[in-house]
Amino acid sequence: MGMRFGMWNIKILYREGSLKVAARELTRYKLDLVSVQEVRWAKGGMVRAEDYNFFNGKVNDNHQFGTGFFCTPRNSISS
């Protein structure tokens, strides 16, 4: 079984509802694992978004940078 990877530079995830919109786009392209730059969220963690788990790291004090990953649950690491 093959996996489809992607990379996305996105600056809009701080807007309400944008995480779900982004997840729908990834579903449309049938991507399994996507790296996302410019997340800009103050806290790190994991959030469920449509058919994906979204993992992200904490940004700096100016809300710059920040990296996240969308991955399908079958590819996620369980804790």
C-alpha positions, 0 to 999 in steps of 0.5 A, spaced: 500 500 500 502 506 497 502 513 501 502 520 498 506 525 501 505 533 501 508 539 503 504 546 504 506 553 506 499 555 509 498 562 513 491 562 515 490 556 520 489 561 525 482 563 522 476 559 525 474 553 521 480 554 517 483 547 519 477 543 517 477 547 510 485 545 509 483 537 511 478 537 506 483 539 501 487 534 503 482 529 503 480 531 496 488 530 494 488 523 497 494 525 501 496 521 507 501 525 510 502 533 509 507 537 513 505 544 514 509 550 515 507 557 518 502 554 523 502 560 528 499 557 533 501 559 540 500 552 543 503 545 541 499 539 541 494 534 537 487 536 534 482 532 530 480 535 523 475 531 519 479 525 517 486 527 519 490 528 526 493 534 526 500 535 530 503 542 531 509 545 535 509 551 539 511 557 535 516 563 538 513 569 542 512 573 535 507 567 533 512 566 527 514 560 524 511 553 527 510 547 523 505 542 523 503 535 520 496 532 518 496 525 518 491 520 517 489 516 523 492 509 520 498 513 519 498 516 526 502 513 532 498 511 538 500 513 545 
